[in-house]
Amino acid sequence: MTLTAIATAVVALTATVLFAVPASAHGAMMMPGSRTYLCWKDGLTQQGQIVPNNPACAAAVAQSGTNSLYNWFAVLRSDGAGRMAGFIPDGKLCSGGAVVYDFSGFDLARDDWPVTHLTSGANIQFRYNKWAAHPGTFRTYITKDSWSPTRPLAWSDLESTPFYSATDPPSVGSPGTADSYYYWNATLPSGKTGRHIIYSVWQRSDSNETFYNCSDVVFDGGSGQVTGVGPGSGPSPSPTPTVSPSASPSASPSASPTVSPSVSPSASPSSSPTPTLPGGCAATYRVVSSWGGGFQGEVTVSNTSSSSISGWTVRWTQPSGQTISQLWNGTLTQSGSSVTVRNVSYNGTLGPNQSTPFGFLVNGSSSGSVPSVTCTVGSA
């Protein structure tokens, strides 16, 4: 066996062990925006691809790949149990020392990350995306005045106690979307000026799974404006409108395309390639991770022709005992064991050699043969 094959097998096995229970609690700080969340917004395109504009986001993707942005809500440790110093090494706080997906690019020491403008001592509404709903506690910390963005964040750079904690706060919206969130009001630390990081820890109370986020902020009298996101977000970033921190808890957050395929950074041991079919469309099915009683799957749709395609449809027969409970980045139709998935508005057009993934959760064992999938151009 080659070294590459051995490494791939080890990574795949590690991912399987880490997901012994469903890693279904996902989310990230939206206000003030975490690095992964704002970089995801920074790079979104109408086609559903992620092409960073902000130089820090581009550097992070160059190191960690676009998987880190497709999975902006998954900076987690399944074995975290709320642990911080002594568990996650210095310099890896913003990536949470994650081992399932590579978020190491978000630990880079830079002063050009997207930033939220705030006022020291002000009361704001924090918002944390609810990709999946679970009970738990959110703790928010602030960097000391001695911290500098020119060096990687260390535990000694944070104040020793959180300036606010929220347990089982209220929420709005449906899980699995980019516009659902938990919310709570909190007073920001007083006497702060200039650049800082608000560090958040979401510790689930029903499992050891823990999420870690870095939110870059500047205390300059702002009220939640964000700069450094979108086209032109280089050295002179252009502000883009975001959710006002004073908005009513029942207000709908700013619209944001729901692009969220959970892409695994490693090859899956279970995949089923589909040969090129007439019409220039092909699809590949694979199991990303599995646990007792369920698994996460992914299908990648590829344009194999020399011209662009507009719209695609993927079909397969679901093995006995399996039921799809959730699907993203596509429109699902199920009739008995027959599964049909069509593109959504932002990922139907694919240029030559381009591809797009959609993901799903399945109730039932992933053991046995992987279903054969077919792909046709158009929404027929």
C-alpha positions as CSV (number, residue, x, y, z in Angstrom):
1,M,0.0,0.0,0.0
2,T,1.4,3.4,-0.9
3,L,2.0,6.1,1.8
4,T,-0.8,8.2,0.2
5,A,-3.3,5.3,0.4
6,I,-2.3,4.7,4.0
7,A,-2.7,8.4,4.9
8,T,-6.1,8.5,3.3
9,A,-7.3,5.4,5.1
10,V,-6.1,6.8,8.4
11,V,-7.9,10.1,7.9
12,A,-11.1,8.3,6.8
13,L,-10.9,6.1,9.9
14,T,-10.4,9.1,12.1
15,A,-13.4,10.8,10.7
16,T,-15.5,7.7,11.3
17,V,-14.4,7.5,14.9
18,L,-15.0,11.2,15.6
19,F,-18.6,10.9,14.3
20,A,-19.5,8.0,16.5
21,V,-22.6,10.1,17.3
22,P,-24.2,12.5,14.8
23,A,-22.3,15.8,14.6
24,S,-25.6,17.5,14.0
25,A,-25.2,20.6,16.2
26,H,-23.8,23.2,13.9
27,G,-23.6,27.0,14.1
28,A,-21.4,30.0,14.1
29,M,-21.4,33.6,15.5
30,M,-23.3,35.9,13.1
31,M,-23.3,39.1,15.1
32,P,-20.5,39.9,15.5
33,G,-19.6,37.7,12.6
34,S,-17.0,35.0,13.0
35,R,-14.2,34.6,10.5
36,T,-15.7,31.6,8.8
37,Y,-19.1,33.2,8.6
38,L,-18.0,36.5,7.2
39,C,-15.5,34.9,4.8
40,W,-18.3,32.7,3.5
41,K,-20.4,35.7,2.9
42,D,-17.4,37.5,1.4
43,G,-16.9,34.8,-1.3
44,L,-20.5,33.8,-2.2
45,T,-21.3,33.9,-5.9
46,Q,-24.6,33.6,-7.8
47,Q,-23.5,30.1,-9.0
48,G,-23.0,28.9,-5.4
49,Q,-19.2,28.8,-5.7
50,I,-17.0,30.5,-3.1
51,V,-14.4,32.9,-4.5
52,P,-12.9,35.0,-1.7
53,N,-12.5,38.8,-2.2
54,N,-11.1,39.7,1.2
55,P,-7.3,39.1,1.2
56,A,-7.3,37.4,4.6
57,C,-10.2,35.1,3.6
58,A,-8.3,34.3,0.4
59,A,-5.2,33.4,2.4
60,A,-7.3,31.2,4.7
61,V,-8.9,29.3,1.7
62,A,-5.4,29.0,0.1
63,Q,-4.3,27.1,3.2
64,S,-7.5,25.2,4.2
65,G,-9.5,25.0,1.0
66,T,-13.0,26.0,0.2
67,N,-14.3,23.1,2.4
68,S,-13.7,25.5,5.3
69,L,-16.2,27.9,3.9
70,Y,-18.8,25.4,2.8
71,N,-18.6,24.2,6.4
72,W,-18.4,27.7,8.0
73,F,-20.7,26.4,10.8
74,A,-18.6,23.5,11.8
75,V,-15.6,24.9,13.8
76,L,-15.9,22.2,16.4
77,R,-14.4,19.5,18.6
78,S,-16.7,16.5,19.2
79,D,-14.6,15.8,22.3
80,G,-14.4,19.4,23.5
81,A,-16.6,19.2,26.6
82,G,-16.2,23.0,26.9
83,R,-12.4,22.8,27.4
84,M,-10.2,25.6,26.4
85,A,-6.6,26.3,27.6
86,G,-4.6,23.1,27.9
87,F,-6.9,21.4,25.3
88,I,-6.6,23.6,22.3
89,P,-3.0,24.7,21.7
90,D,-2.0,28.4,21.6
91,G,-2.2,29.7,18.0
92,K,-5.1,27.4,17.1
93,L,-7.9,29.1,19.0
94,C,-9.7,30.4,15.9
95,S,-9.7,27.0,14.2
96,G,-10.7,25.3,17.5
97,G,-7.9,22.8,16.9
98,A,-10.5,21.1,14.6
99,V,-9.6,17.7,13.3
100,V,-12.5,16.8,11.0
101,Y,-12.3,19.8,8.7
102,D,-9.2,22.0,8.2
103,F,-9.8,25.5,9.6
104,S,-6.1,26.2,10.2
105,G,-6.1,29.1,7.7
106,F,-8.3,31.0,10.1
107,D,-5.6,31.1,12.7
108,L,-3.4,33.3,10.5
109,A,-2.2,36.5,12.2
110,R,-3.5,39.3,10.0
111,D,-5.1,42.7,10.4
112,D,-7.3,42.6,7.3
113,W,-10.0,40.1,8.3
114,P,-13.6,41.2,7.9
115,V,-14.4,43.3,10.9
116,T,-17.5,44.4,12.8
117,H,-17.6,48.0,14.1
118,L,-18.9,48.3,17.7
119,T,-19.0,50.8,20.6
120,S,-17.4,49.9,23.9
121,G,-19.9,49.5,26.7
122,A,-22.9,49.4,24.4
123,N,-25.7,46.8,24.7
124,I,-26.0,44.7,21.6
125,Q,-27.9,41.7,20.5
126,F,-25.6,38.7,19.8
127,R,-26.7,36.3,17.2
128,Y,-25.4,32.7,16.7
129,N,-26.5,30.6,13.7
130,K,-28.7,27.7,14.5
131,W,-27.8,25.2,11.8
132,A,-28.9,22.6,14.3
133,A,-30.7,23.2,17.5
134,H,-29.3,21.8,20.8
135,P,-29.3,23.0,24.4
136,G,-26.1,24.5,25.8
137,T,-24.3,27.6,27.0
138,F,-22.6,30.3,25.0
139,R,-19.6,32.1,26.6
140,T,-18.1,35.2,25.1
141,Y,-14.6,36.5,25.9
142,I,-12.6,39.6,24.8
143,T,-8.9,40.0,24.1
144,K,-6.8,42.0,26.5
145,D,-5.6,45.5,25.5
146,S,-2.1,44.0,25.1
147,W,-3.2,41.7,22.2
148,S,-2.0,42.5,18.7
149,P,-3.5,41.1,15.4
150,T,0.1,40.6,14.2
151,R,0.5,37.4,16.3
152,P,-1.5,34.2,16.5
153,L,-4.1,34.3,19.3
154,A,-3.0,32.6,22.5
155,W,-5.1,31.8,25.6
156,S,-3.1,34.4,27.5
157,D,-4.4,37.1,25.1
158,L,-8.0,36.6,26.4
159,E,-9.4,38.0,29.6
160,S,-9.7,35.1,32.0
161,T,-13.4,35.2,32.5
162,P,-16.2,35.6,29.9
163,F,-17.9,39.0,29.9
164,Y,-21.2,37.3,29.3
165,S,-22.8,33.8,29.3
166,A,-26.1,32.7,27.9
167,T,-27.7,29.3,28.6
168,D,-30.4,28.0,26.3
169,P,-31.2,31.4,24.8
170,P,-34.3,31.9,22.6
171,S,-34.0,31.5,18.8
172,V,-35.8,32.2,15.6
173,G,-35.9,30.5,12.2
174,S,-35.8,26.8,11.1
175,P,-32.6,24.8,11.7
176,G,-30.5,24.0,8.7
177,T,-30.7,27.5,7.2
178,A,-28.3,30.5,7.2
179,D,-31.1,32.8,8.5
180,S,-31.9,31.0,11.8
181,Y,-30.2,32.0,15.0
182,Y,-30.1,32.0,18.8
183,Y,-30.1,35.5,20.2
184,W,-29.3,37.3,23.5
185,N,-28.6,40.8,24.6
186,A,-25.3,41.6,26.4
187,T,-23.3,44.7,27.3
188,L,-19.9,44.9,25.7
189,P,-16.8,45.4,27.8
190,S,-16.2,49.1,28.6
191,G,-12.9,51.0,28.1
192,K,-12.0,49.1,24.9
193,T,-10.7,50.8,21.8
194,G,-9.3,49.7,18.5
195,R,-9.0,46.1,17.2
196,H,-10.0,43.1,19.3
197,I,-11.3,39.6,19.0
198,I,-14.5,38.4,20.7
199,Y,-14.0,34.7,21.3
200,S,-17.1,32.6,21.7
201,V,-17.4,29.0,23.0
202,W,-20.7,27.1,22.5
203,Q,-20.8,24.1,24.8
204,R,-23.6,21.6,24.3
205,S,-25.2,20.3,27.5
206,D,-26.4,17.1,25.8
207,S,-23.0,16.0,24.5
208,N,-19.3,16.9,24.6
209,E,-19.5,18.7,21.2
210,T,-18.1,22.3,21.6
211,F,-17.8,25.1,19.0
212,Y,-15.1,27.8,19.0
213,N,-15.3,31.1,17.0
214,C,-13.1,34.2,16.5
215,S,-15.0,37.4,15.7
216,D,-12.8,40.3,14.7
217,V,-14.2,43.6,15.9
218,V,-13.1,47.2,16.2
219,F,-14.3,49.5,18.9
220,D,-14.7,52.8,17.1
221,G,-18.2,54.0,17.9
222,G,-19.9,51.6,15.4
223,S,-23.2,49.9,15.7
224,G,-22.7,46.6,14.0
225,Q,-21.5,47.7,10.5
226,V,-19.2,45.2,8.7
227,T,-16.3,46.1,6.5
228,G,-14.0,43.9,4.5
229,V,-16.7,41.7,2.9
230,G,-17.5,41.4,-0.8
231,P,-15.9,42.8,-4.0
232,G,-13.5,45.7,-3.4
233,S,-12.8,44.4,0.2
234,G,-9.0,44.9,-0.2
235,P,-7.0,47.5,1.7
236,S,-9.9,49.9,1.5
237,P,-12.9,47.8,2.3
238,S,-16.4,48.8,1.3
239,P,-19.0,48.5,4.0
240,T,-21.9,46.1,3.4
241,P,-25.2,46.2,5.3
242,T,-25.6,43.6,8.1
243,V,-28.2,42.9,10.7
244,S,-28.6,45.8,13.1
245,P,-27.7,44.8,16.7
246,S,-30.7,46.7,17.9
247,A,-33.2,44.7,15.8
248,S,-36.2,43.1,17.4
249,P,-35.7,39.4,18.3
250,S,-38.6,38.5,16.0
251,A,-37.2,40.4,13.0
252,S,-36.0,38.5,10.1
253,P,-32.2,38.6,9.6
254,S,-30.7,39.8,6.4
255,A,-31.2,37.4,3.5
256,S,-28.3,35.1,2.7
257,P,-28.2,32.3,0.2
258,T,-28.3,28.9,1.9
259,V,-25.2,27.3,0.5
260,S,-24.1,24.6,2.9
261,P,-22.9,21.4,1.6
262,S,-20.9,19.5,4.2
263,V,-17.8,18.5,2.3
264,S,-15.4,16.1,3.8
265,P,-11.7,17.0,3.4
266,S,-10.8,13.4,2.9
267,A,-11.8,10.8,0.4
268,S,-14.6,8.5,1.6
269,P,-14.1,4.7,1.7
270,S,-17.6,4.4,0.1
271,S,-18.1,6.0,-3.2
272,S,-19.8,5.1,-6.5
273,P,-18.6,6.8,-9.6
274,T,-21.1,7.3,-12.4
275,P,-19.8,7.0,-16.0
276,T,-20.3,9.9,-18.3
277,L,-23.8,9.9,-19.7
278,P,-25.2,11.5,-22.9
279,G,-25.8,15.2,-22.2
280,G,-22.6,15.9,-20.4
281,C,-23.7,15.2,-16.8
282,A,-22.2,12.8,-14.3
283,A,-22.6,12.2,-10.6
284,T,-20.7,10.5,-7.8
285,Y,-22.2,9.3,-4.5
286,R,-20.2,8.8,-1.3
287,V,-20.6,8.4,2.4
288,V,-18.9,11.3,4.2
289,S,-19.3,10.0,7.8
290,S,-21.5,7.5,9.7
291,W,-22.7,6.8,13.2
292,G,-25.0,4.3,14.9
293,G,-28.4,4.5,13.0
294,G,-27.4,7.0,10.4
295,F,-24.9,8.7,8.1
296,Q,-24.1,11.8,6.1
297,G,-23.9,11.4,2.3
298,E,-22.8,13.6,-0.6
299,V,-23.3,13.6,-4.3
300,T,-21.1,15.6,-6.6
301,V,-22.6,16.6,-9.9
302,S,-20.1,17.3,-12.7
303,N,-20.4,18.8,-16.2
304,T,-18.4,16.5,-18.5
305,S,-19.2,18.3,-21.7
306,S,-17.3,21.1,-23.5
307,S,-20.2,23.6,-23.1
308,S,-22.2,24.9,-20.1
309,I,-25.2,23.1,-18.8
310,S,-28.3,24.7,-17.3
311,G,-30.0,22.5,-14.7
312,W,-29.4,18.9,-13.6
313,T,-31.4,16.0,-12.1
314,V,-29.9,13.1,-10.1
315,R,-31.7,9.9,-9.4
316,W,-31.0,6.7,-7.4
317,T,-32.9,3.9,-5.6
318,Q,-32.5,4.2,-1.8
319,P,-31.4,0.8,-0.2
320,S,-34.0,-0.8,2.0
321,G,-34.1,0.6,5.5
322,Q,-32.7,4.0,4.6
323,T,-34.7,7.3,4.7
324,I,-33.3,10.7,3.8
325,S,-34.2,13.1,6.7
326,Q,-32.5,16.3,5.4
327,L,-30.9,17.5,2.2
328,W,-29.2,20.7,1.3
329,N,-28.0,22.4,-1.9
330,G,-30.7,20.6,-3.9
331,T,-34.5,20.0,-4.1
332,L,-35.5,16.5,-3.0
333,T,-38.4,14.4,-4.2
334,Q,-38.9,10.9,-2.7
335,S,-41.4,8.3,-3.8
336,G,-40.9,5.1,-1.9
337,S,-37.3,4.0,-2.5
338,S,-37.0,6.3,-5.6
339,V,-35.0,9.5,-4.9
340,T,-34.8,12.5,-7.2
341,V,-32.7,15.6,-6.5
342,R,-32.8,18.6,-8.8
343,N,-30.6,21.7,-8.7
344,V,-31.6,24.9,-6.8
345,S,-31.4,28.3,-8.3
346,Y,-27.7,29.0,-7.5
347,N,-26.1,25.8,-8.6
348,G,-27.9,24.7,-11.8
349,T,-25.5,26.3,-14.2
350,L,-22.1,24.6,-14.6
351,G,-19.4,25.4,-17.0
352,P,-17.2,22.8,-18.7
353,N,-15.4,20.6,-16.1
354,Q,-17.2,22.4,-13.2
355,S,-18.9,20.5,-10.4
356,T,-21.2,21.2,-7.4
357,P,-22.0,19.0,-4.4
358,F,-25.2,18.5,-2.5
359,G,-25.4,16.7,0.9
360,F,-27.9,14.9,2.9
361,L,-28.5,13.0,6.2
362,V,-29.9,9.5,6.2
363,N,-31.6,7.5,8.9
364,G,-30.5,3.9,8.6
365,S,-27.2,2.0,8.3
366,S,-24.6,2.9,5.7
367,S,-23.4,-0.7,5.4
368,G,-24.0,-2.6,2.2
369,S,-23.6,-1.5,-1.4
370,V,-23.6,2.2,-2.4
371,P,-26.5,3.0,-4.7
372,S,-25.8,3.7,-8.4
373,V,-26.8,7.2,-9.4
374,T,-27.7,8.7,-12.7
375,C,-27.5,12.3,-13.8
376,T,-29.3,14.0,-16.6
377,V,-29.1,17.6,-17.9
378,G,-32.2,19.7,-17.2
379,S,-34.9,19.4,-14.6
380,A,-36.9,16.6,-16.3
